[in-house]
Each structure stands twice: as structure tokens, then as C-alpha cells.
Amino acid sequence: MPAKSAAQQKAAGAALSAKRGETNKSTLKGASREMYETMTEKQLEDFASTTRKGKPEHIDG
């Protein structure tokens, strides 16, 4: 499932980095921390690989 906003894509990238051990999970906040705890590495890859072109920065709801 692709990310629906640029912010969602960025949060998934941060969570994926922590999931892989490239960054410390204690640096995660908000949505990226929740994604880290609830999503698999494959799900995070799908979100993080979404292109940001044409995506809004944030979405409501």
C-alpha cells in the first residue's frame, strides 16, 4: 500500500531505518514510532518507497 502523503512517506522511512538498526529507535516520535511498533519491515518498505511527487505534505483524517 503506498503512502498517501509526503509526511507519511517520511515517517515510514524513519521507522524503516530504525527497524533495520541504522538509526536508534529512541529518536522516533509520533507516527514514525507507532509505525515502527506496528508494521513489518516489508510494509514499511512499501510506504517508504512511494514517490513524493504529486503527494500533499499532509492529509486530514
CHARMM-style PDB file with segment names, atoms N, HN, CA, C and O in Angstrom:
ATOM      1  N   MET     1       0.849  -1.173   0.000  1.00  0.00      PROA
ATOM      2  CA  MET     1       0.000   0.000   0.000  1.00  0.00      PROA
ATOM      3  C   MET     1       0.897   1.239   0.000  1.00  0.00      PROA
ATOM      4  O   MET     1       1.777   1.361   0.852  1.00  0.00      PROA
ATOM      5  N   PRO     2       0.689   2.137  -0.923  1.00  0.00      PROA
ATOM      6  CA  PRO     2       1.535   3.333  -0.997  1.00  0.00      PROA
ATOM      7  C   PRO     2       1.124   4.382   0.034  1.00  0.00      PROA
ATOM      8  O   PRO     2      -0.022   4.423   0.483  1.00  0.00      PROA
ATOM      9  N   ALA     3       2.079   5.219   0.394  1.00  0.00      PROA
ATOM     10  HN  ALA     3       3.010   5.185   0.030  1.00  0.00      PROA
ATOM     11  CA  ALA     3       1.801   6.330   1.304  1.00  0.00      PROA
ATOM     12  C   ALA     3       0.883   7.322   0.605  1.00  0.00      PROA
ATOM     13  O   ALA     3       0.956   7.497  -0.611  1.00  0.00      PROA
ATOM     14  N   LYS     4       0.015   7.973   1.383  1.00  0.00      PROA
ATOM     15  HN  LYS     4      -0.045   7.830   2.371  1.00  0.00      PROA
ATOM     16  CA  LYS     4      -0.927   8.930   0.812  1.00  0.00      PROA
ATOM     17  C   LYS     4      -0.453  10.363   0.936  1.00  0.00      PROA
ATOM     18  O   LYS     4      -1.048  11.261   0.342  1.00  0.00      PROA
ATOM     19  N   SER     5       0.606  10.596   1.695  1.00  0.00      PROA
ATOM     20  HN  SER     5       1.090   9.866   2.177  1.00  0.00      PROA
ATOM     21  CA  SER     5       1.144  11.947   1.837  1.00  0.00      PROA
ATOM     22  C   SER     5       2.657  11.875   1.992  1.00  0.00      PROA
ATOM     23  O   SER     5       3.214  10.825   2.310  1.00  0.00      PROA
ATOM     24  N   ALA     6       3.307  13.006   1.764  1.00  0.00      PROA
ATOM     25  HN  ALA     6       2.854  13.860   1.506  1.00  0.00      PROA
ATOM     26  CA  ALA     6       4.759  13.071   1.910  1.00  0.00      PROA
ATOM     27  C   ALA     6       5.158  12.831   3.363  1.00  0.00      PROA
ATOM     28  O   ALA     6       6.167  12.178   3.626  1.00  0.00      PROA
ATOM     29  N   ALA     7       4.382  13.349   4.305  1.00  0.00      PROA
ATOM     30  HN  ALA     7       3.562  13.880   4.091  1.00  0.00      PROA
ATOM     31  CA  ALA     7       4.694  13.163   5.721  1.00  0.00      PROA
ATOM     32  C   ALA     7       4.630  11.685   6.106  1.00  0.00      PROA
ATOM     33  O   ALA     7       5.462  11.206   6.877  1.00  0.00      PROA
ATOM     34  N   GLN     8       3.653  10.969   5.577  1.00  0.00      PROA
ATOM     35  HN  GLN     8       2.978  11.358   4.951  1.00  0.00      PROA
ATOM     36  CA  GLN     8       3.514   9.543   5.850  1.00  0.00      PROA
ATOM     37  C   GLN     8       4.709   8.775   5.275  1.00  0.00      PROA
ATOM     38  O   GLN     8       5.218   7.848   5.905  1.00  0.00      PROA
ATOM     39  N   GLN     9       5.145   9.161   4.094  1.00  0.00      PROA
ATOM     40  HN  GLN     9       4.732   9.914   3.582  1.00  0.00      PROA
ATOM     41  CA  GLN     9       6.284   8.511   3.453  1.00  0.00      PROA
ATOM     42  C   GLN     9       7.560   8.750   4.254  1.00  0.00      PROA
ATOM     43  O   GLN     9       8.362   7.833   4.429  1.00  0.00      PROA
ATOM     44  N   LYS    10       7.752   9.971   4.738  1.00  0.00      PROA
ATOM     45  HN  LYS    10       7.100  10.716   4.596  1.00  0.00      PROA
ATOM     46  CA  LYS    10       8.940  10.304   5.537  1.00  0.00      PROA
ATOM     47  C   LYS    10       8.941   9.545   6.862  1.00  0.00      PROA
ATOM     48  O   LYS    10       9.980   9.042   7.288  1.00  0.00      PROA
ATOM     49  N   ALA    11       7.784   9.460   7.511  1.00  0.00      PROA
ATOM     50  HN  ALA    11       6.940   9.869   7.165  1.00  0.00      PROA
ATOM     51  CA  ALA    11       7.679   8.736   8.778  1.00  0.00      PROA
ATOM     52  C   ALA    11       7.994   7.258   8.581  1.00  0.00      PROA
ATOM     53  O   ALA    11       8.661   6.646   9.415  1.00  0.00      PROA
ATOM     54  N   ALA    12       7.519   6.689   7.487  1.00  0.00      PROA
ATOM     55  HN  ALA    12       6.977   7.186   6.809  1.00  0.00      PROA
ATOM     56  CA  ALA    12       7.797   5.287   7.194  1.00  0.00      PROA
ATOM     57  C   ALA    12       9.290   5.078   6.954  1.00  0.00      PROA
ATOM     58  O   ALA    12       9.848   4.062   7.368  1.00  0.00      PROA
ATOM     59  N   GLY    13       9.933   6.024   6.295  1.00  0.00      PROA
ATOM     60  HN  GLY    13       9.480   6.850   5.959  1.00  0.00      PROA
ATOM     61  CA  GLY    13      11.375   5.920   6.063  1.00  0.00      PROA
ATOM     62  C   GLY    13      12.158   5.946   7.361  1.00  0.00      PROA
ATOM     63  O   GLY    13      13.117   5.191   7.523  1.00  0.00      PROA
ATOM     64  N   ALA    14      11.759   6.806   8.288  1.00  0.00      PROA
ATOM     65  HN  ALA    14      10.980   7.419   8.156  1.00  0.00      PROA
ATOM     66  CA  ALA    14      12.428   6.879   9.583  1.00  0.00      PROA
ATOM     67  C   ALA    14      12.221   5.589  10.373  1.00  0.00      PROA
ATOM     68  O   ALA    14      13.156   5.076  10.987  1.00  0.00      PROA
ATOM     69  N   ALA    15      10.989   5.064  10.356  1.00  0.00      PROA
ATOM     70  HN  ALA    15      10.229   5.481   9.857  1.00  0.00      PROA
ATOM     71  CA  ALA    15      10.695   3.818  11.064  1.00  0.00      PROA
ATOM     72  C   ALA    15      11.449   2.647  10.450  1.00  0.00      PROA
ATOM     73  O   ALA    15      11.935   1.775  11.171  1.00  0.00      PROA
ATOM     74  N   LEU    16      11.550   2.621   9.142  1.00  0.00      PROA
ATOM     75  HN  LEU    16      11.156   3.330   8.556  1.00  0.00      PROA
ATOM     76  CA  LEU    16      12.277   1.550   8.456  1.00  0.00      PROA
ATOM     77  C   LEU    16      13.754   1.589   8.819  1.00  0.00      PROA
ATOM     78  O   LEU    16      14.364   0.546   9.051  1.00  0.00      PROA
ATOM     79  N   SER    17      14.323   2.766   8.868  1.00  0.00      PROA
ATOM     80  HN  SER    17      13.827   3.614   8.680  1.00  0.00      PROA
ATOM     81  CA  SER    17      15.723   2.916   9.241  1.00  0.00      PROA
ATOM     82  C   SER    17      15.978   2.363  10.645  1.00  0.00      PROA
ATOM     83  O   SER    17      16.980   1.686  10.877  1.00  0.00      PROA
ATOM     84  N   ALA    18      15.080   2.649  11.568  1.00  0.00      PROA
ATOM     85  HN  ALA    18      14.266   3.199  11.380  1.00  0.00      PROA
ATOM     86  CA  ALA    18      15.215   2.142  12.932  1.00  0.00      PROA
ATOM     87  C   ALA    18      15.001   0.631  12.972  1.00  0.00      PROA
ATOM     88  O   ALA    18      15.699  -0.078  13.698  1.00  0.00      PROA
ATOM     89  N   LYS    19      14.039   0.140  12.196  1.00  0.00      PROA
ATOM     90  HN  LYS    19      13.472   0.716  11.607  1.00  0.00      PROA
ATOM     91  CA  LYS    19      13.747  -1.293  12.160  1.00  0.00      PROA
ATOM     92  C   LYS    19      14.967  -2.075  11.675  1.00  0.00      PROA
ATOM     93  O   LYS    19      15.221  -3.190  12.132  1.00  0.00      PROA
ATOM     94  N   ARG    20      15.713  -1.487  10.753  1.00  0.00      PROA
ATOM     95  HN  ARG    20      15.507  -0.582  10.382  1.00  0.00      PROA
ATOM     96  CA  ARG    20      16.915  -2.130  10.207  1.00  0.00      PROA
ATOM     97  C   ARG    20      18.141  -1.924  11.091  1.00  0.00      PROA
ATOM     98  O   ARG    20      19.195  -2.501  10.827  1.00  0.00      PROA
ATOM     99  N   GLY    21      18.015  -1.104  12.140  1.00  0.00      PROA
ATOM    100  HN  GLY    21      17.158  -0.635  12.355  1.00  0.00      PROA
ATOM    101  CA  GLY    21      19.134  -0.869  13.040  1.00  0.00      PROA
ATOM    102  C   GLY    21      20.081   0.215  12.572  1.00  0.00      PROA
ATOM    103  O   GLY    21      21.162   0.379  13.139  1.00  0.00      PROA
ATOM    104  N   GLU    22      19.692   0.962  11.541  1.00  0.00      PROA
ATOM    105  HN  GLU    22      18.815   0.829  11.081  1.00  0.00      PROA
ATOM    106  CA  GLU    22      20.553   2.020  11.003  1.00  0.00      PROA
ATOM    107  C   GLU    22      20.504   3.274  11.872  1.00  0.00      PROA
ATOM    108  O   GLU    22      21.469   4.036  11.921  1.00  0.00      PROA
ATOM    109  N   THR    23      19.384   3.489  12.556  1.00  0.00      PROA
ATOM    110  HN  THR    23      18.599   2.870  12.517  1.00  0.00      PROA
ATOM    111  CA  THR    23      19.250   4.597  13.499  1.00  0.00      PROA
ATOM    112  C   THR    23      18.665   4.055  14.791  1.00  0.00      PROA
ATOM    113  O   THR    23      18.112   2.955  14.819  1.00  0.00      PROA
ATOM    114  N   ASN    24      18.787   4.826  15.854  1.00  0.00      PROA
ATOM    115  HN  ASN    24      19.236   5.719  15.831  1.00  0.00      PROA
ATOM    116  CA  ASN    24      18.302   4.401  17.153  1.00  0.00      PROA
ATOM    117  C   ASN    24      16.798   4.614  17.254  1.00  0.00      PROA
ATOM    118  O   ASN    24      16.302   5.684  16.900  1.00  0.00      PROA
ATOM    119  N   LYS    25      16.068   3.614  17.731  1.00  0.00      PROA
ATOM    120  HN  LYS    25      16.471   2.745  18.019  1.00  0.00      PROA
ATOM    121  CA  LYS    25      14.611   3.744  17.807  1.00  0.00      PROA
ATOM    122  C   LYS    25      14.176   4.804  18.806  1.00  0.00      PROA
ATOM    123  O   LYS    25      13.043   5.279  18.733  1.00  0.00      PROA
ATOM    124  N   SER    26      15.039   5.189  19.736  1.00  0.00      PROA
ATOM    125  HN  SER    26      15.960   4.804  19.796  1.00  0.00      PROA
ATOM    126  CA  SER    26      14.674   6.220  20.711  1.00  0.00      PROA
ATOM    127  C   SER    26      14.556   7.598  20.071  1.00  0.00      PROA
ATOM    128  O   SER    26      14.020   8.518  20.688  1.00  0.00      PROA
ATOM    129  N   THR    27      15.052   7.755  18.835  1.00  0.00      PROA
ATOM    130  HN  THR    27      15.488   7.007  18.334  1.00  0.00      PROA
ATOM    131  CA  THR    27      14.933   9.040  18.136  1.00  0.00      PROA
ATOM    132  C   THR    27      13.580   9.194  17.449  1.00  0.00      PROA
ATOM    133  O   THR    27      13.247  10.284  16.983  1.00  0.00      PROA
ATOM    134  N   LEU    28      12.793   8.115  17.380  1.00  0.00      PROA
ATOM    135  HN  LEU    28      13.064   7.229  17.758  1.00  0.00      PROA
ATOM    136  CA  LEU    28      11.495   8.164  16.717  1.00  0.00      PROA
ATOM    137  C   LEU    28      10.453   8.838  17.591  1.00  0.00      PROA
ATOM    138  O   LEU    28      10.440   8.670  18.810  1.00  0.00      PROA
ATOM    139  N   LYS    29       9.577   9.607  16.947  1.00  0.00      PROA
ATOM    140  HN  LYS    29       9.588   9.744  15.957  1.00  0.00      PROA
ATOM    141  CA  LYS    29       8.489  10.276  17.654  1.00  0.00      PROA
ATOM    142  C   LYS    29       7.213  10.142  16.835  1.00  0.00      PROA
ATOM    143  O   LYS    29       7.265   9.948  15.621  1.00  0.00      PROA
ATOM    144  N   GLY    30       6.086  10.244  17.492  1.00  0.00      PROA
ATOM    145  HN  GLY    30       6.043  10.401  18.479  1.00  0.00      PROA
ATOM    146  CA  GLY    30       4.793  10.305  16.821  1.00  0.00      PROA
ATOM    147  C   GLY    30       4.515   9.140  15.890  1.00  0.00      PROA
ATOM    148  O   GLY    30       4.618   7.973  16.271  1.00  0.00      PROA
ATOM    149  N   ALA    31       4.160   9.485  14.657  1.00  0.00      PROA
ATOM    150  HN  ALA    31       4.077  10.432  14.347  1.00  0.00      PROA
ATOM    151  CA  ALA    31       3.744   8.481  13.678  1.00  0.00      PROA
ATOM    152  C   ALA    31       4.851   7.483  13.360  1.00  0.00      PROA
ATOM    153  O   ALA    31       4.580   6.296  13.176  1.00  0.00      PROA
ATOM    154  N   SER    32       6.096   7.952  13.293  1.00  0.00      PROA
ATOM    155  HN  SER    32       6.316   8.916  13.442  1.00  0.00      PROA
ATOM    156  CA  SER    32       7.180   7.028  12.957  1.00  0.00      PROA
ATOM    157  C   SER    32       7.381   5.988  14.054  1.00  0.00      PROA
ATOM    158  O   SER    32       7.690   4.834  13.754  1.00  0.00      PROA
ATOM    159  N   ARG    33       7.212   6.373  15.323  1.00  0.00      PROA
ATOM    160  HN  ARG    33       6.961   7.310  15.567  1.00  0.00      PROA
ATOM    161  CA  ARG    33       7.329   5.413  16.421  1.00  0.00      PROA
ATOM    162  C   ARG    33       6.189   4.401  16.366  1.00  0.00      PROA
ATOM    163  O   ARG    33       6.402   3.206  16.573  1.00  0.00      PROA
ATOM    164  N   GLU    34       4.990   4.878  16.091  1.00  0.00      PROA
ATOM    165  HN  GLU    34       4.817   5.849  15.923  1.00  0.00      PROA
ATOM    166  CA  GLU    34       3.846   3.974  16.000  1.00  0.00      PROA
ATOM    167  C   GLU    34       4.024   2.999  14.836  1.00  0.00      PROA
ATOM    168  O   GLU    34       3.733   1.810  14.964  1.00  0.00      PROA
ATOM    169  N   MET    35       4.503   3.512  13.699  1.00  0.00      PROA
ATOM    170  HN  MET    35       4.740   4.478  13.595  1.00  0.00      PROA
ATOM    171  CA  MET    35       4.753   2.644  12.547  1.00  0.00      PROA
ATOM    172  C   MET    35       5.814   1.601  12.882  1.00  0.00      PROA
ATOM    173  O   MET    35       5.671   0.435  12.514  1.00  0.00      PROA
ATOM    174  N   TYR    36       6.865   2.003  13.568  1.00  0.00      PROA
ATOM    175  HN  TYR    36       6.982   2.950  13.866  1.00  0.00      PROA
ATOM    176  CA  TYR    36       7.942   1.088  13.957  1.00  0.00      PROA
ATOM    177  C   TYR    36       7.383  -0.076  14.776  1.00  0.00      PROA
ATOM    178  O   TYR    36       7.767  -1.229  14.577  1.00  0.00      PROA
ATOM    179  N   GLU    37       6.484   0.238  15.688  1.00  0.00      PROA
ATOM    180  HN  GLU    37       6.172   1.174  15.850  1.00  0.00      PROA
ATOM    181  CA  GLU    37       5.961  -0.769  16.608  1.00  0.00      PROA
ATOM    182  C   GLU    37       4.889  -1.655  15.992  1.00  0.00      PROA
ATOM    183  O   GLU    37       4.703  -2.784  16.446  1.00  0.00      PROA
ATOM    184  N   THR    38       4.181  -1.184  14.976  1.00  0.00      PROA
ATOM    185  HN  THR    38       4.332  -0.266  14.607  1.00  0.00      PROA
ATOM    186  CA  THR    38       3.026  -1.933  14.477  1.00  0.00      PROA
ATOM    187  C   THR    38       3.167  -2.510  13.075  1.00  0.00      PROA
ATOM    188  O   THR    38       2.349  -3.337  12.672  1.00  0.00      PROA
ATOM    189  N   MET    39       4.181  -2.095  12.323  1.00  0.00      PROA
ATOM    190  HN  MET    39       4.845  -1.423  12.650  1.00  0.00      PROA
ATOM    191  CA  MET    39       4.292  -2.536  10.932  1.00  0.00      PROA
ATOM    192  C   MET    39       5.514  -3.424  10.723  1.00  0.00      PROA
ATOM    193  O   MET    39       6.513  -3.308  11.433  1.00  0.00      PROA
ATOM    194  N   THR    40       5.416  -4.311   9.739  1.00  0.00      PROA
ATOM    195  HN  THR    40       4.604  -4.405   9.163  1.00  0.00      PROA
ATOM    196  CA  THR    40       6.551  -5.160   9.389  1.00  0.00      PROA
ATOM    197  C   THR    40       7.529  -4.369   8.525  1.00  0.00      PROA
ATOM    198  O   THR    40       7.199  -3.300   8.012  1.00  0.00      PROA
ATOM    199  N   GLU    41       8.717  -4.903   8.375  1.00  0.00      PROA
ATOM    200  HN  GLU    41       8.985  -5.771   8.792  1.00  0.00      PROA
ATOM    201  CA  GLU    41       9.722  -4.248   7.533  1.00  0.00      PROA
ATOM    202  C   GLU    41       9.226  -4.143   6.088  1.00  0.00      PROA
ATOM    203  O   GLU    41       9.463  -3.131   5.428  1.00  0.00      PROA
ATOM    204  N   LYS    42       8.548  -5.168   5.596  1.00  0.00      PROA
ATOM    205  HN  LYS    42       8.355  -5.990   6.132  1.00  0.00      PROA
ATOM    206  CA  LYS    42       8.011  -5.154   4.228  1.00  0.00      PROA
ATOM    207  C   LYS    42       6.971  -4.051   4.060  1.00  0.00      PROA
ATOM    208  O   LYS    42       6.979  -3.344   3.053  1.00  0.00      PROA
ATOM    209  N   GLN    43       6.074  -3.898   5.039  1.00  0.00      PROA
ATOM    210  HN  GLN    43       6.068  -4.472   5.858  1.00  0.00      PROA
ATOM    211  CA  GLN    43       5.069  -2.841   4.966  1.00  0.00      PROA
ATOM    212  C   GLN    43       5.732  -1.469   4.962  1.00  0.00      PROA
ATOM    213  O   GLN    43       5.334  -0.580   4.210  1.00  0.00      PROA
ATOM    214  N   LEU    44       6.736  -1.307   5.801  1.00  0.00      PROA
ATOM    215  HN  LEU    44       7.060  -2.030   6.411  1.00  0.00      PROA
ATOM    216  CA  LEU    44       7.448  -0.031   5.855  1.00  0.00      PROA
ATOM    217  C   LEU    44       8.172   0.252   4.542  1.00  0.00      PROA
ATOM    218  O   LEU    44       8.211   1.396   4.088  1.00  0.00      PROA
ATOM    219  N   GLU    45       8.744  -0.785   3.932  1.00  0.00      PROA
ATOM    220  HN  GLU    45       8.712  -1.714   4.302  1.00  0.00      PROA
ATOM    221  CA  GLU    45       9.399  -0.616   2.629  1.00  0.00      PROA
ATOM    222  C   GLU    45       8.410  -0.111   1.589  1.00  0.00      PROA
ATOM    223  O   GLU    45       8.732   0.778   0.801  1.00  0.00      PROA
ATOM    224  N   ASP    46       7.203  -0.680   1.586  1.00  0.00      PROA
ATOM    225  HN  ASP    46       6.942  -1.402   2.227  1.00  0.00      PROA
ATOM    226  CA  ASP    46       6.178  -0.264   0.624  1.00  0.00      PROA
ATOM    227  C   ASP    46       5.810   1.207   0.809  1.00  0.00      PROA
ATOM    228  O   ASP    46       5.683   1.940  -0.172  1.00  0.00      PROA
ATOM    229  N   PHE    47       5.641   1.641   2.048  1.00  0.00      PROA
ATOM    230  HN  PHE    47       5.745   1.046   2.845  1.00  0.00      PROA
ATOM    231  CA  PHE    47       5.306   3.036   2.324  1.00  0.00      PROA
ATOM    232  C   PHE    47       6.477   3.952   1.986  1.00  0.00      PROA
ATOM    233  O   PHE    47       6.296   4.990   1.350  1.00  0.00      PROA
ATOM    234  N   ALA    48       7.670   3.569   2.408  1.00  0.00      PROA
ATOM    235  HN  ALA    48       7.817   2.725   2.924  1.00  0.00      PROA
ATOM    236  CA  ALA    48       8.833   4.432   2.235  1.00  0.00      PROA
ATOM    237  C   ALA    48       9.248   4.565   0.775  1.00  0.00      PROA
ATOM    238  O   ALA    48       9.836   5.576   0.393  1.00  0.00      PROA
ATOM    239  N   SER    49       8.955   3.568  -0.040  1.00  0.00      PROA
ATOM    240  HN  SER    49       8.478   2.746   0.271  1.00  0.00      PROA
ATOM    241  CA  SER    49       9.383   3.611  -1.441  1.00  0.00      PROA
ATOM    242  C   SER    49       8.436   4.425  -2.320  1.00  0.00      PROA
ATOM    243  O   SER    49       8.722   4.640  -3.498  1.00  0.00      PROA
ATOM    244  N   THR    50       7.331   4.873  -1.772  1.00  0.00      PROA
ATOM    245  HN  THR    50       7.099   4.698  -0.815  1.00  0.00      PROA
ATOM    246  CA  THR    50       6.378   5.692  -2.521  1.00  0.00      PROA
ATOM    247  C   THR    50       7.026   7.013  -2.920  1.00  0.00      PROA
ATOM    248  O   THR    50       7.676   7.665  -2.104  1.00  0.00      PROA
ATOM    249  N   THR    51       6.847   7.396  -4.159  1.00  0.00      PROA
ATOM    250  HN  THR    51       6.318   6.866  -4.822  1.00  0.00      PROA
ATOM    251  CA  THR    51       7.382   8.674  -4.611  1.00  0.00      PROA
ATOM    252  C   THR    51       6.599   9.823  -3.976  1.00  0.00      PROA
ATOM    253  O   THR    51       5.390   9.711  -3.775  1.00  0.00      PROA
ATOM    254  N   ARG    52       7.270  10.910  -3.664  1.00  0.00      PROA
ATOM    255  HN  ARG    52       8.252  11.002  -3.827  1.00  0.00      PROA
ATOM    256  CA  ARG    52       6.611  12.067  -3.058  1.00  0.00      PROA
ATOM    257  C   ARG    52       6.025  13.014  -4.096  1.00  0.00      PROA
ATOM    258  O   ARG    52       5.223  13.885  -3.758  1.00  0.00      PROA
ATOM    259  N   LYS    53       6.414  12.853  -5.341  1.00  0.00      PROA
ATOM    260  HN  LYS    53       7.066  12.145  -5.615  1.00  0.00      PROA
ATOM    261  CA  LYS    53       5.947  13.757  -6.389  1.00  0.00      PROA
ATOM    262  C   LYS    53       4.426  13.705  -6.504  1.00  0.00      PROA
ATOM    263  O   LYS    53       3.843  12.634  -6.675  1.00  0.00      PROA
ATOM    264  N   GLY    54       3.802  14.856  -6.410  1.00  0.00      PROA
ATOM    265  HN  GLY    54       4.275  15.726  -6.271  1.00  0.00      PROA
ATOM    266  CA  GLY    54       2.360  14.949  -6.534  1.00  0.00      PROA
ATOM    267  C   GLY    54       1.595  14.637  -5.261  1.00  0.00      PROA
ATOM    268  O   GLY    54       0.365  14.704  -5.255  1.00  0.00      PROA
ATOM    269  N   LYS    55       2.289  14.299  -4.185  1.00  0.00      PROA
ATOM    270  HN  LYS    55       3.288  14.244  -4.190  1.00  0.00      PROA
ATOM    271  CA  LYS    55       1.627  13.988  -2.920  1.00  0.00      PROA
ATOM    272  C   LYS    55       1.514  15.265  -2.089  1.00  0.00      PROA
ATOM    273  O   LYS    55       2.425  16.092  -2.096  1.00  0.00      PROA
ATOM    274  N   PRO    56       0.400  15.428  -1.374  1.00  0.00      PROA
ATOM    275  CA  PRO    56       0.304  16.560  -0.452  1.00  0.00      PROA
ATOM    276  C   PRO    56       1.235  16.326   0.731  1.00  0.00      PROA
ATOM    277  O   PRO    56       1.566  15.180   1.034  1.00  0.00      PROA
ATOM    278  N   GLU    57       1.661  17.387   1.403  1.00  0.00      PROA
ATOM    279  HN  GLU    57       1.392  18.319   1.157  1.00  0.00      PROA
ATOM    280  CA  GLU    57       2.532  17.224   2.568  1.00  0.00      PROA
ATOM    281  C   GLU    57       1.799  16.485   3.679  1.00  0.00      PROA
ATOM    282  O   GLU    57       2.362  15.585   4.303  1.00  0.00      PROA
ATOM    283  N   HSD    58       0.555  16.854   3.931  1.00  0.00      PROA
ATOM    284  HN  HSD    58       0.097  17.585   3.424  1.00  0.00      PROA
ATOM    285  CA  HSD    58      -0.268  16.200   4.955  1.00  0.00      PROA
ATOM    286  C   HSD    58      -1.664  15.961   4.399  1.00  0.00      PROA
ATOM    287  O   HSD    58      -2.097  16.618   3.452  1.00  0.00      PROA
ATOM    288  N   ILE    59      -2.358  15.005   5.008  1.00  0.00      PROA
ATOM    289  HN  ILE    59      -2.007  14.471   5.777  1.00  0.00      PROA
ATOM    290  CA  ILE    59      -3.758  14.788   4.668  1.00  0.00      PROA
ATOM    291  C   ILE    59      -4.575  14.824   5.951  1.00  0.00      PROA
ATOM    292  O   ILE    59      -4.058  14.512   7.023  1.00  0.00      PROA
ATOM    293  N   ASP    60      -5.818  15.193   5.853  1.00  0.00      PROA
ATOM    294  HN  ASP    60      -6.238  15.446   4.982  1.00  0.00      PROA
ATOM    295  CA  ASP    60      -6.703  15.203   7.007  1.00  0.00      PROA
ATOM    296  C   ASP    60      -7.340  13.847   7.171  1.00  0.00      PROA
ATOM    297  O   ASP    60      -7.725  13.194   6.201  1.00  0.00      PROA
ATOM    298  N   GLY    61      -7.443  13.431   8.443  1.00  0.00      PROA
ATOM    299  HN  GLY    61      -7.130  13.963   9.231  1.00  0.00      PROA
ATOM    300  CA  GLY    61      -8.181  12.232   8.738  1.00  0.00      PROA
ATOM    301  C   GLY    61      -7.370  11.029   8.743  1.00  0.00      PROA
ATOM    302  OT1 GLY    61      -7.885   9.937   8.982  1.00  0.00      PROA
TER     303      GLY     61
END
